[in-house]
Amino acid sequence: MNNNNPKTIIVQRYYYNFREGIFDCLQEMGLKFSLINSTTSRGRVKVHSDKVAFVNYIDKCFHFNINDGIVVFPFLFWKLIREKPSVIVTEGGQNTINNIQIKWYSRLFRVPYIQWDLGKGYQDFGNSLGRRIYMRIYKSIANHAKLIYGYNSSSKKYFESLGISSEKIVVLNNTADTPTLKKVIESSSKKLPEDMAKQYDPNKKYIIFVGSLLPTKRIEDFAEIMTKLNGEYTLLIVGSGKEEYTQSLKEIFKDIDCIFLGYKRPEELLPYYNISLFCILPGLGGLSINQAMAYGLPVLCTHADGAEEDVVRNDETGYIYKNIDDAVRYIRSKTNEDWKHMGKNASELMFGDFSLEKECERFIEGIKTIANGY
């Protein structure tokens, strides 16, 4: 076994488009790995089929779906026997059914595994019998893992609450694909597209939201925020969702200074970010926070999935507001220069400690550590 570059198998349910960057970066950094997953889009899961054809690290393994969230690899145990990995990195949460096989393999062949998991400390799943059974299995798998790769500091707190030693938890600072974003920002046109140029008023102040139009994003909260701002700002909503929900939002915002711009590809976003003073995310944000900051905008948000606690630093890179009145008060307390200063700090953070390269360095270091110490 080459402990300086151990053979690694990564298991996750899908080849998520938001994870493409990290796998490309791991390969560029020389990690010897293969990736077992489904490469088919389902539900909200988006897979770039054209990208799948050009990567050489995907290792096809027979699978079937129970639903959009659960992918089962029934022959994973035998796949691992054949491939003989030195380390396994596996997705947590809804991947638990596959992780049972990984735990068995680990115990029989003394191969360490790492659980790569957001954790759901912010979410209440109830206390049904089925949930209690699942949590016993989930905690058993997490406890047997040599390391837990948490997405953020909130993940660490969650796993500590399950009784897992803090020494086993590595906070990766899950982030956006900053190398690709840097190229996009440098190469994108700064010219306003036609859909915005016709409506743009240089005397107005713009707020932007970028993301999927989903109930979990709590976009309805914008209506109250904008009403209390008394027309001082114009809201740009960039993103798409189900037609029925999108139409209901347009009805809610019909008397508010708000522009629905639909979905935009990453290379189309720069002009919209450039005319905005800050980004606001009332609900679950995730990597939308990192993306906005990479484009040089401070972010206002409420408590979401935990990522905000690491990157949204009050008065430095944005603000975590307690309620709608607090958000309105904070917005009114800031000048254009304040927003620009915080946006510069946000960009520096994303391309510094929270860059994709830094995440990959921590990812590889954890693998090498357990390969040498198991």
Backbone hydrogen bonds, N-H to C=O, Kabsch-Sander energy under -0.5 kcal/mol:
donor,donor_aa,acceptor,acceptor_aa,energy
3,N,1,M,-1.0
5,N,2,N,-0.8
8,T,32,K,-2.2
9,I,87,V,-2.1
10,I,34,S,-2.8
11,V,89,V,-2.8
12,Q,10,I,-0.5
12,Q,36,I,-2.2
15,Y,38,S,-1.8
16,Y,14,Y,-1.4
17,N,46,K,-1.6
19,R,16,Y,-1.4
20,E,16,Y,-0.6
20,E,17,N,-0.7
23,F,19,R,-1.7
24,D,20,E,-2.3
25,C,21,G,-2.4
26,L,22,I,-2.6
27,Q,23,F,-2.1
28,E,24,D,-2.3
29,M,25,C,-1.9
30,G,27,Q,-1.5
31,L,26,L,-2.2
33,F,31,L,-1.0
34,S,8,T,-1.8
35,L,57,Y,-3.3
36,I,10,I,-3.0
36,I,34,S,-0.5
37,N,35,L,-0.6
38,S,13,R,-2.1
42,R,45,V,-1.0
45,V,42,R,-2.5
46,K,44,R,-0.5
47,V,45,V,-0.5
49,S,47,V,-1.2
51,K,48,H,-0.8
52,V,48,H,-1.7
53,A,49,S,-1.2
54,F,51,K,-1.7
55,V,51,K,-0.6
55,V,52,V,-0.9
59,D,35,L,-3.0
60,K,58,I,-0.6
64,F,72,V,-1.9
66,I,70,I,-2.3
67,N,70,I,-1.1
71,V,69,G,-0.6
72,V,64,F,-3.3
76,L,73,F,-1.8
79,K,75,F,-2.0
80,L,76,L,-2.5
81,I,77,F,-1.8
82,R,78,W,-2.0
83,E,79,K,-2.4
84,K,80,L,-2.4
86,S,7,K,-2.8
87,V,7,K,-1.7
88,I,112,P,-1.8
89,V,9,I,-2.6
90,T,114,I,-3.2
91,E,11,V,-2.8
92,G,116,W,-1.7
95,N,92,G,-1.8
96,T,93,G,-1.6
98,N,95,N,-1.1
99,N,95,N,-1.8
100,I,96,T,-1.4
101,Q,97,I,-0.6
102,I,98,N,-1.5
103,K,99,N,-2.6
104,W,100,I,-2.1
105,Y,101,Q,-2.5
106,S,102,I,-2.6
107,R,103,K,-2.3
108,L,104,W,-2.4
109,F,105,Y,-2.6
110,R,106,S,-1.1
111,V,106,S,-0.7
114,I,88,I,-2.9
115,Q,147,L,-2.2
116,W,90,T,-3.3
116,W,114,I,-0.6
117,D,115,Q,-0.7
117,D,149,Y,-2.5
123,Q,120,K,-1.8
125,F,123,Q,-0.7
132,R,128,S,-2.3
133,I,129,L,-2.3
134,Y,130,G,-2.4
135,M,131,R,-2.5
136,R,132,R,-1.6
137,I,133,I,-1.8
138,Y,134,Y,-3.0
139,K,135,M,-2.7
140,S,136,R,-1.8
141,I,137,I,-2.3
142,A,138,Y,-2.4
143,N,139,K,-2.7
144,H,140,S,-1.6
145,A,141,I,-1.1
146,K,113,Y,-2.5
147,L,113,Y,-0.9
148,I,168,K,-3.0
149,Y,115,Q,-2.9
150,G,148,I,-0.9
150,G,170,V,-2.4
151,Y,117,D,-0.7
156,K,152,N,-1.5
157,K,153,S,-2.0
158,Y,154,S,-2.1
159,F,155,S,-2.5
160,E,156,K,-2.2
161,S,157,K,-1.8
162,L,158,Y,-0.8
162,L,159,F,-0.5
163,G,160,E,-1.7
164,I,159,F,-2.0
168,K,165,S,-1.6
169,I,166,S,-1.2
170,V,148,I,-3.4
170,V,168,K,-0.6
171,V,169,I,-0.6
172,L,150,G,-2.7
172,L,170,V,-0.8
173,N,150,G,-0.5
174,N,151,Y,-2.1
178,T,176,A,-2.1
181,L,177,D,-2.6
182,K,178,T,-2.6
183,K,179,P,-1.7
184,V,180,T,-2.6
185,I,181,L,-3.0
186,E,182,K,-2.3
187,S,183,K,-1.9
188,S,184,V,-2.0
196,M,193,P,-1.2
197,A,193,P,-3.0
198,K,194,E,-1.6
199,Q,196,M,-1.1
200,Y,196,M,-1.6
204,K,201,D,-2.3
206,Y,275,I,-0.6
207,I,234,T,-2.7
208,I,278,F,-1.9
209,F,236,L,-2.6
211,G,238,V,-2.3
213,L,240,S,-2.4
214,L,212,S,-1.3
217,K,214,L,-1.6
218,R,215,P,-1.8
219,I,214,L,-0.5
221,D,218,R,-1.6
222,F,219,I,-1.8
223,A,220,E,-1.3
224,E,220,E,-0.7
225,I,221,D,-2.1
226,M,222,F,-3.4
227,T,223,A,-1.9
228,K,224,E,-2.2
229,L,225,I,-1.2
230,N,227,T,-1.2
231,G,226,M,-1.0
232,E,229,L,-1.6
234,T,205,K,-2.8
235,L,257,D,-2.3
236,L,207,I,-3.0
237,I,235,L,-0.5
237,I,259,I,-2.7
238,V,209,F,-3.2
238,V,236,L,-0.6
239,G,237,I,-0.6
239,G,262,G,-0.8
242,K,213,L,-0.5
246,T,242,K,-2.8
247,Q,243,E,-2.5
248,S,244,E,-1.7
249,L,245,Y,-2.0
250,K,246,T,-2.2
251,E,247,Q,-1.8
252,I,248,S,-1.8
253,F,249,L,-2.2
254,K,251,E,-1.0
256,I,253,F,-2.0
258,C,256,I,-1.8
259,I,235,L,-2.8
261,L,237,I,-2.8
261,L,259,I,-0.6
262,G,237,I,-0.6
268,E,265,R,-2.5
269,L,265,R,-0.5
269,L,266,P,-1.3
272,Y,269,L,-0.9
273,Y,269,L,-2.1
274,N,270,L,-2.7
275,I,271,P,-1.3
276,S,273,Y,-1.3
277,L,206,Y,-2.8
278,F,206,Y,-0.7
279,C,298,P,-2.6
280,I,208,I,-2.0
281,L,300,L,-2.8
283,G,217,K,-0.7
284,L,216,T,-2.0
288,S,285,G,-1.7
289,I,286,G,-1.4
290,N,286,G,-0.6
291,Q,287,L,-2.5
292,A,288,S,-2.2
293,M,289,I,-2.1
294,A,290,N,-2.3
295,Y,291,Q,-1.6
296,G,293,M,-1.8
297,L,292,A,-2.1
299,V,317,T,-1.7
300,L,279,C,-2.8
301,C,319,Y,-2.0
302,T,281,L,-1.1
309,E,306,G,-1.1
310,D,307,A,-1.2
311,V,307,A,-1.3
312,V,308,E,-2.1
313,R,311,V,-1.2
314,N,312,V,-0.6
315,D,318,G,-2.1
316,E,313,R,-2.7
317,T,313,R,-2.5
318,G,313,R,-1.2
319,Y,299,V,-2.1
321,Y,301,C,-2.1
321,Y,319,Y,-0.7
327,A,323,N,-2.1
328,V,324,I,-2.5
329,R,325,D,-2.5
330,Y,326,D,-2.4
331,I,327,A,-2.6
332,R,328,V,-2.1
333,S,329,R,-1.0
333,S,330,Y,-0.6
334,K,330,Y,-0.5
334,K,331,I,-1.2
339,W,335,T,-1.9
340,K,336,N,-2.1
341,H,337,E,-2.3
342,M,338,D,-2.4
343,G,339,W,-2.4
344,K,340,K,-2.0
345,N,341,H,-1.9
346,A,342,M,-2.4
347,S,343,G,-2.3
348,E,344,K,-2.2
349,L,345,N,-2.0
350,M,346,A,-2.1
351,F,347,S,-2.0
352,G,349,L,-0.8
354,F,349,L,-2.2
355,S,352,G,-1.6
359,E,355,S,-1.7
360,C,356,L,-2.5
361,E,357,E,-2.0
362,R,358,K,-1.9
363,F,359,E,-2.1
364,I,360,C,-2.7
365,E,361,E,-2.4
366,G,362,R,-2.0
367,I,363,F,-1.5
368,K,364,I,-2.4
369,T,365,E,-2.2
370,I,366,G,-2.1
371,A,367,I,-2.0
372,N,368,K,-1.7
373,G,369,T,-1.0
374,Y,370,I,-1.5
